[in-house]
């Protein structure tokens, strides 16, 4: 992958409008989640792990007790690609 695989600004905006809750931060998309407690947050992270393993596209994950933050960027392309938005769509489907 390389810069040619990155989405254009218009493609990023279009894709972002289709993944509620996600926001663009520099060359990444980020979403924060809050759950009732650690077990629920960890259960969610387990499902995220299964999704991202199948996609072979893994998130940067931050977790403290009931809060989770996921960040996606396609590092080897140097920006956002369809892979990032596909992961976001699938994760939104399980929330």
N, CA, C and O atoms as a GROMACS GRO file, in nm:
protein
  380
    1UNK      N    1   0.084  -0.119   0.000
    1UNK     CA    2   0.000   0.000   0.000
    1UNK      C    3   0.088   0.124   0.000
    1UNK      O    4   0.202   0.121   0.046
    2UNK      N    5   0.034   0.230  -0.051
    2UNK     CA    6   0.106   0.356  -0.054
    2UNK      C    7   0.008   0.470  -0.065
    2UNK      O    8  -0.113   0.450  -0.056
    3UNK      N    9   0.060   0.591  -0.083
    3UNK     CA   10  -0.027   0.710  -0.090
    3UNK      C   11  -0.138   0.699  -0.195
    3UNK      O   12  -0.245   0.757  -0.176
    4UNK      N   13  -0.114   0.626  -0.304
    4UNK     CA   14  -0.217   0.612  -0.407
    4UNK      C   15  -0.339   0.537  -0.355
    4UNK      O   16  -0.447   0.548  -0.414
    5UNK      N   17  -0.325   0.460  -0.246
    5UNK     CA   18  -0.436   0.385  -0.190
    5UNK      C   19  -0.520   0.469  -0.094
    5UNK      O   20  -0.630   0.428  -0.055
    6UNK      N   21  -0.469   0.585  -0.055
    6UNK     CA   22  -0.542   0.672   0.038
    6UNK      C   23  -0.666   0.728  -0.032
    6UNK      O   24  -0.666   0.754  -0.152
    7UNK      N   25  -0.769   0.745   0.047
    7UNK     CA   26  -0.892   0.806  -0.004
    7UNK      C   27  -0.872   0.955  -0.026
    7UNK      O   28  -0.793   1.018   0.044
    8UNK      N   29  -0.945   1.009  -0.121
    8UNK     CA   30  -0.942   1.154  -0.142
    8UNK      C   31  -1.020   1.221  -0.029
    8UNK      O   32  -1.090   1.155   0.047
    9UNK      N   33  -1.007   1.351  -0.020
    9UNK     CA   34  -1.080   1.426   0.083
    9UNK      C   35  -1.230   1.406   0.069
    9UNK      O   36  -1.300   1.388   0.169
   10UNK      N   37  -1.281   1.408  -0.054
   10UNK     CA   38  -1.425   1.386  -0.076
   10UNK      C   39  -1.466   1.246  -0.035
   10UNK      O   40  -1.572   1.227   0.024
   11UNK      N   41  -1.383   1.147  -0.066
   11UNK     CA   42  -1.414   1.008  -0.028
   11UNK      C   43  -1.413   0.992   0.124
   11UNK      O   44  -1.497   0.920   0.179
   12UNK      N   45  -1.319   1.057   0.191
   12UNK     CA   46  -1.314   1.052   0.337
   12UNK      C   47  -1.442   1.112   0.394
   12UNK      O   48  -1.504   1.052   0.483
   13UNK      N   49  -1.482   1.227   0.346
   13UNK     CA   50  -1.604   1.293   0.396
   13UNK      C   51  -1.727   1.208   0.372
   13UNK      O   52  -1.813   1.196   0.460
   14UNK      N   53  -1.739   1.149   0.254
   14UNK     CA   54  -1.853   1.063   0.222
   14UNK      C   55  -1.856   0.942   0.315
   14UNK      O   56  -1.961   0.909   0.370
   15UNK      N   57  -1.741   0.877   0.332
   15UNK     CA   58  -1.735   0.759   0.420
   15UNK      C   59  -1.762   0.796   0.564
   15UNK      O   60  -1.829   0.722   0.636
   16UNK      N   61  -1.711   0.909   0.608
   16UNK     CA   62  -1.730   0.952   0.746
   16UNK      C   63  -1.878   0.975   0.776
   16UNK      O   64  -1.924   0.948   0.887
   17UNK      N   65  -1.952   1.023   0.678
   17UNK     CA   66  -2.096   1.046   0.698
   17UNK      C   67  -2.173   0.916   0.714
   17UNK      O   68  -2.287   0.917   0.759
   18UNK      N   69  -2.112   0.804   0.678
   18UNK     CA   70  -2.178   0.674   0.684
   18UNK      C   71  -2.140   0.593   0.808
   18UNK      O   72  -2.185   0.480   0.826
   19UNK      N   73  -2.055   0.652   0.895
   19UNK     CA   74  -2.014   0.582   1.018
   19UNK      C   75  -2.039   0.674   1.138
   19UNK      O   76  -1.946   0.738   1.188
   20UNK      N   77  -2.164   0.681   1.183
   20UNK     CA   78  -2.198   0.770   1.294
   20UNK      C   79  -2.111   0.746   1.417
   20UNK      O   80  -2.080   0.631   1.451
   21UNK      N   81  -2.072   0.854   1.481
   21UNK     CA   82  -1.993   0.846   1.603
   21UNK      C   83  -1.843   0.856   1.581
   21UNK      O   84  -1.768   0.883   1.674
   22UNK      N   85  -1.799   0.835   1.459
   22UNK     CA   86  -1.656   0.842   1.427
   22UNK      C   87  -1.622   0.983   1.383
   22UNK      O   88  -1.702   1.050   1.319
   23UNK      N   89  -1.502   1.027   1.419
   23UNK     CA   90  -1.456   1.159   1.376
   23UNK      C   91  -1.316   1.147   1.320
   23UNK      O   92  -1.240   1.056   1.355
   24UNK      N   93  -1.284   1.238   1.234
   24UNK     CA   94  -1.151   1.240   1.175
   24UNK      C   95  -1.058   1.319   1.264
   24UNK      O   96  -1.090   1.429   1.309
   25UNK      N   97  -0.941   1.261   1.290
   25UNK     CA   98  -0.835   1.329   1.364
   25UNK      C   99  -0.708   1.308   1.283
   25UNK      O  100  -0.651   1.199   1.281
   26UNK      N  101  -0.664   1.414   1.216
   26UNK     CA  102  -0.546   1.408   1.128
   26UNK      C  103  -0.567   1.300   1.021
   26UNK      O  104  -0.659   1.310   0.940
   27UNK      N  105  -0.482   1.198   1.020
   27UNK     CA  106  -0.492   1.091   0.919
   27UNK      C  107  -0.551   0.964   0.979
   27UNK      O  108  -0.512   0.853   0.944
   28UNK      N  109  -0.647   0.982   1.071
   28UNK     CA  110  -0.710   0.869   1.138
   28UNK      C  111  -0.858   0.898   1.160
   28UNK      O  112  -0.903   1.012   1.152
   29UNK      N  113  -0.933   0.792   1.190
   29UNK     CA  114  -1.069   0.807   1.239
   29UNK      C  115  -1.073   0.749   1.380
   29UNK      O  116  -1.009   0.648   1.409
   30UNK      N  117  -1.151   0.815   1.467
   30UNK     CA  118  -1.151   0.782   1.609
   30UNK      C  119  -1.295   0.778   1.658
   30UNK      O  120  -1.379   0.858   1.616
   31UNK      N  121  -1.321   0.684   1.747
   31UNK     CA  122  -1.451   0.682   1.815
   31UNK      C  123  -1.429   0.637   1.959
   31UNK      O  124  -1.351   0.546   1.986
   32UNK      N  125  -1.500   0.704   2.050
   32UNK     CA  126  -1.496   0.667   2.191
   32UNK      C  127  -1.628   0.603   2.229
   32UNK      O  128  -1.734   0.642   2.181
   33UNK      N  129  -1.620   0.504   2.315
   33UNK     CA  130  -1.736   0.429   2.362
   33UNK      C  131  -1.735   0.429   2.514
   33UNK      O  132  -1.629   0.430   2.576
   34UNK      N  133  -1.854   0.428   2.573
   34UNK     CA  134  -1.864   0.416   2.718
   34UNK      C  135  -1.965   0.305   2.749
   34UNK      O  136  -2.073   0.298   2.689
   35UNK      N  137  -1.928   0.219   2.842
   35UNK     CA  138  -2.009   0.103   2.877
   35UNK      C  139  -2.045   0.108   3.026
   35UNK      O  140  -1.998   0.195   3.099
   36UNK      N  141  -2.128   0.014   3.069
   36UNK     CA  142  -2.172   0.015   3.208
   36UNK      C  143  -2.062  -0.026   3.306
   36UNK      O  144  -2.069   0.006   3.424
   37UNK      N  145  -1.962  -0.096   3.258
   37UNK     CA  146  -1.852  -0.139   3.344
   37UNK      C  147  -1.743  -0.206   3.263
   37UNK      O  148  -1.750  -0.212   3.140
   38UNK      N  149  -1.643  -0.256   3.333
   38UNK     CA  150  -1.526  -0.314   3.267
   38UNK      C  151  -1.562  -0.440   3.187
   38UNK      O  152  -1.512  -0.458   3.077
   39UNK      N  153  -1.648  -0.526   3.243
   39UNK     CA  154  -1.682  -0.650   3.171
   39UNK      C  155  -1.747  -0.621   3.038
   39UNK      O  156  -1.715  -0.686   2.938
   40UNK      N  157  -1.838  -0.525   3.035
   40UNK     CA  158  -1.903  -0.490   2.909
   40UNK      C  159  -1.803  -0.431   2.810
   40UNK      O  160  -1.806  -0.463   2.692
   41UNK      N  161  -1.714  -0.345   2.859
   41UNK     CA  162  -1.612  -0.286   2.773
   41UNK      C  163  -1.519  -0.394   2.718
   41UNK      O  164  -1.484  -0.392   2.599
   42UNK      N  165  -1.479  -0.487   2.803
   42UNK     CA  166  -1.388  -0.592   2.760
   42UNK      C  167  -1.457  -0.686   2.661
   42UNK      O  168  -1.394  -0.732   2.565
   43UNK      N  169  -1.585  -0.716   2.684
   43UNK     CA  170  -1.660  -0.797   2.589
   43UNK      C  171  -1.666  -0.731   2.452
   43UNK      O  172  -1.650  -0.797   2.349
   44UNK      N  173  -1.688  -0.601   2.451
   44UNK     CA  174  -1.688  -0.525   2.326
   44UNK      C  175  -1.551  -0.536   2.259
   44UNK      O  176  -1.543  -0.559   2.138
   45UNK      N  177  -1.445  -0.520   2.335
   45UNK     CA  178  -1.310  -0.529   2.279
   45UNK      C  179  -1.282  -0.668   2.220
   45UNK      O  180  -1.211  -0.681   2.121
   46UNK      N  181  -1.337  -0.769   2.282
   46UNK     CA  182  -1.321  -0.904   2.229
   46UNK      C  183  -1.386  -0.916   2.092
   46UNK      O  184  -1.330  -0.975   2.000
   47UNK      N  185  -1.505  -0.859   2.077
   47UNK     CA  186  -1.573  -0.861   1.947
   47UNK      C  187  -1.495  -0.778   1.845
   47UNK      O  188  -1.485  -0.816   1.728
   48UNK      N  189  -1.441  -0.664   1.889
   48UNK     CA  190  -1.359  -0.581   1.800
   48UNK      C  191  -1.237  -0.660   1.754
   48UNK      O  192  -1.200  -0.654   1.636
   49UNK      N  193  -1.175  -0.733   1.844
   49UNK     CA  194  -1.058  -0.813   1.808
   49UNK      C  195  -1.092  -0.915   1.700
   49UNK      O  196  -1.014  -0.935   1.606
   50UNK      N  197  -1.207  -0.980   1.711
   50UNK     CA  198  -1.248  -1.079   1.610
   50UNK      C  199  -1.273  -1.013   1.474
   50UNK      O  200  -1.232  -1.066   1.371
   51UNK      N  201  -1.339  -0.898   1.475
   51UNK     CA  202  -1.366  -0.826   1.350
   51UNK      C  203  -1.235  -0.783   1.285
   51UNK      O  204  -1.215  -0.806   1.165
   52UNK      N  205  -1.147  -0.722   1.361
   52UNK     CA  206  -1.024  -0.668   1.302
   52UNK      C  207  -0.928  -0.779   1.259
   52UNK      O  208  -0.849  -0.760   1.166
   53UNK      N  209  -0.935  -0.893   1.325
   53UNK     CA  210  -0.851  -1.006   1.283
   53UNK      C  211  -0.897  -1.058   1.147
   53UNK      O  212  -0.815  -1.086   1.060
   54UNK      N  213  -1.027  -1.071   1.129
   54UNK     CA  214  -1.080  -1.117   1.000
   54UNK      C  215  -1.045  -1.016   0.890
   54UNK      O  216  -1.010  -1.056   0.779
   55UNK      N  217  -1.055  -0.887   0.921
   55UNK     CA  218  -1.021  -0.784   0.822
   55UNK      C  219  -0.870  -0.767   0.804
   55UNK      O  220  -0.826  -0.704   0.708
   56UNK      N  221  -0.792  -0.824   0.895
   56UNK     CA  222  -0.647  -0.806   0.897
   56UNK      C  223  -0.613  -0.657   0.897
   56UNK      O  224  -0.525  -0.610   0.824
   57UNK      N  225  -0.686  -0.585   0.982
   57UNK     CA  226  -0.668  -0.440   0.995
   57UNK      C  227  -0.700  -0.403   1.139
   57UNK      O  228  -0.816  -0.399   1.178
   58UNK      N  229  -0.598  -0.376   1.216
   58UNK     CA  230  -0.614  -0.363   1.361
   58UNK      C  231  -0.613  -0.217   1.406
   58UNK      O  232  -0.546  -0.132   1.348
   59UNK      N  233  -0.688  -0.194   1.511
   59UNK     CA  234  -0.702  -0.058   1.566
   59UNK      C  235  -0.597  -0.032   1.673
   59UNK      O  236  -0.540  -0.124   1.732
   60UNK      N  237  -0.572   0.096   1.695
   60UNK     CA  238  -0.504   0.137   1.817
   60UNK      C  239  -0.615   0.142   1.922
   60UNK      O  240  -0.718   0.207   1.902
   61UNK      N  241  -0.593   0.074   2.034
   61UNK     CA  242  -0.698   0.059   2.135
   61UNK      C  243  -0.653   0.121   2.266
   61UNK      O  244  -0.542   0.100   2.313
   62UNK      N  245  -0.743   0.200   2.323
   62UNK     CA  246  -0.723   0.258   2.455
   62UNK      C  247  -0.841   0.217   2.540
   62UNK      O  248  -0.956   0.230   2.496
   63UNK      N  249  -0.816   0.168   2.662
   63UNK     CA  250  -0.923   0.123   2.751
   63UNK      C  251  -0.889   0.155   2.894
   63UNK      O  252  -0.781   0.122   2.943
   64UNK      N  253  -0.983   0.221   2.962
   64UNK     CA  254  -0.976   0.241   3.106
   64UNK      C  255  -1.115   0.211   3.160
   64UNK      O  256  -1.212   0.278   3.126
   65UNK      N  257  -1.123   0.111   3.243
   65UNK     CA  258  -1.244   0.061   3.307
   65UNK      C  259  -1.359   0.049   3.207
   65UNK      O  260  -1.365  -0.050   3.135
   66UNK      N  261  -1.450   0.146   3.201
   66UNK     CA  262  -1.568   0.132   3.115
   66UNK      C  263  -1.558   0.212   2.986
   66UNK      O  264  -1.655   0.221   2.910
   67UNK      N  265  -1.442   0.269   2.959
   67UNK     CA  266  -1.426   0.353   2.841
   67UNK      C  267  -1.327   0.290   2.743
   67UNK      O  268  -1.223   0.236   2.782
   68UNK      N  269  -1.362   0.300   2.616
   68UNK     CA  270  -1.278   0.245   2.508
   68UNK      C  271  -1.268   0.351   2.400
   68UNK      O  272  -1.366   0.416   2.364
   69UNK      N  273  -1.148   0.368   2.347
   69UNK     CA  274  -1.128   0.455   2.232
   69UNK      C  275  -1.056   0.374   2.125
   69UNK      O  276  -0.954   0.312   2.152
   70UNK      N  277  -1.110   0.376   2.004
   70UNK     CA  278  -1.050   0.306   1.891
   70UNK      C  279  -1.003   0.409   1.788
   70UNK      O  280  -1.073   0.506   1.759
   71UNK      N  281  -0.886   0.386   1.736
   71UNK     CA  282  -0.829   0.471   1.632
   71UNK      C  283  -0.787   0.384   1.515
   71UNK      O  284  -0.714   0.286   1.533
   72UNK      N  285  -0.832   0.420   1.395
   72UNK     CA  286  -0.792   0.348   1.274
   72UNK      C  287  -0.722   0.443   1.178
   72UNK      O  288  -0.764   0.557   1.158
   73UNK      N  289  -0.614   0.394   1.119
   73UNK     CA  290  -0.542   0.460   1.012
   73UNK      C  291  -0.463   0.352   0.940
   73UNK      O  292  -0.416   0.257   1.003
   74UNK      N  293  -0.449   0.365   0.811
   74UNK     CA  294  -0.371   0.267   0.736
   74UNK      C  295  -0.228   0.320   0.727
   74UNK      O  296  -0.194   0.395   0.635
   75UNK      N  297  -0.146   0.280   0.822
   75UNK     CA  298  -0.011   0.337   0.836
   75UNK      C  299   0.075   0.314   0.712
   75UNK      O  300   0.149   0.404   0.672
   76UNK      N  301   0.066   0.195   0.653
   76UNK     CA  302   0.153   0.169   0.537
   76UNK      C  303   0.109   0.248   0.413
   76UNK      O  304   0.184   0.257   0.316
   77UNK      N  305  -0.013   0.304   0.416
   77UNK     CA  306  -0.058   0.390   0.306
   77UNK      C  307  -0.038   0.537   0.342
   77UNK      O  308  -0.043   0.624   0.255
   78UNK      N  309  -0.015   0.564   0.470
   78UNK     CA  310   0.007   0.701   0.513
   78UNK      C  311  -0.119   0.784   0.529
   78UNK      O  312  -0.114   0.907   0.525
   79UNK      N  313  -0.231   0.716   0.547
   79UNK     CA  314  -0.357   0.790   0.563
   79UNK      C  315  -0.476   0.698   0.574
   79UNK      O  316  -0.463   0.582   0.614
   80UNK      N  317  -0.591   0.749   0.537
   80UNK     CA  318  -0.715   0.673   0.548
   80UNK      C  319  -0.744   0.599   0.418
   80UNK      O  320  -0.731   0.654   0.308
   81UNK      N  321  -0.784   0.473   0.433
   81UNK     CA  322  -0.822   0.391   0.319
   81UNK      C  323  -0.958   0.328   0.347
   81UNK      O  324  -1.015   0.345   0.455
   82UNK      N  325  -1.008   0.256   0.250
   82UNK     CA  326  -1.136   0.187   0.265
   82UNK      C  327  -1.132   0.089   0.383
   82UNK      O  328  -1.234   0.066   0.448
   83UNK      N  329  -1.014   0.032   0.411
   83UNK     CA  330  -1.001  -0.062   0.524
   83UNK      C  331  -1.045   0.001   0.656
   83UNK      O  332  -1.111  -0.064   0.737
   84UNK      N  333  -1.010   0.127   0.677
   84UNK     CA  334  -1.044   0.196   0.801
   84UNK      C  335  -1.195   0.209   0.816
   84UNK      O  336  -1.251   0.187   0.923
   85UNK      N  337  -1.260   0.246   0.707
   85UNK     CA  338  -1.404   0.266   0.713
   85UNK      C  339  -1.482   0.135   0.718
   85UNK      O  340  -1.589   0.128   0.778
   86UNK      N  341  -1.429   0.031   0.656
   86UNK     CA  342  -1.493  -0.100   0.666
   86UNK      C  343  -1.490  -0.149   0.810
   86UNK      O  344  -1.589  -0.203   0.860
   87UNK      N  345  -1.378  -0.130   0.878
   87UNK     CA  346  -1.368  -0.168   1.019
   87UNK      C  347  -1.469  -0.087   1.102
   87UNK      O  348  -1.538  -0.142   1.188
   88UNK      N  349  -1.477   0.043   1.076
   88UNK     CA  350  -1.570   0.129   1.151
   88UNK      C  351  -1.714   0.085   1.128
   88UNK      O  352  -1.793   0.082   1.222
   89UNK      N  353  -1.750   0.052   1.004
   89UNK     CA  354  -1.887   0.006   0.975
   89UNK      C  355  -1.920  -0.122   1.051
   89UNK      O  356  -2.027  -0.134   1.111
   90UNK      N  357  -1.826  -0.216   1.049
   90UNK     CA  358  -1.852  -0.343   1.117
   90UNK      C  359  -1.859  -0.326   1.268
   90UNK      O  360  -1.940  -0.391   1.334
   91UNK      N  361  -1.777  -0.238   1.322
   91UNK     CA  362  -1.780  -0.212   1.467
   91UNK      C  363  -1.910  -0.141   1.504
   91UNK      O  364  -1.971  -0.175   1.605
   92UNK      N  365  -1.953  -0.045   1.424
   92UNK     CA  366  -2.081   0.022   1.451
   92UNK      C  367  -2.196  -0.078   1.453
   92UNK      O  368  -2.292  -0.061   1.528
   93UNK      N  369  -2.187  -0.181   1.371
   93UNK     CA  370  -2.294  -0.281   1.364
   93UNK      C  371  -2.308  -0.363   1.493
   93UNK      O  372  -2.414  -0.421   1.517
   94UNK      N  373  -2.204  -0.368   1.575
   94UNK     CA  374  -2.213  -0.449   1.697
   94UNK      C  375  -2.242  -0.364   1.821
   94UNK      O  376  -2.259  -0.418   1.931
   95UNK      N  377  -2.247  -0.233   1.805
   95UNK     CA  378  -2.271  -0.145   1.921
   95UNK      C  379  -2.420  -0.134   1.945
   95UNK      O  380  -2.463  -0.065   2.037
   0.00000   0.00000   0.00000
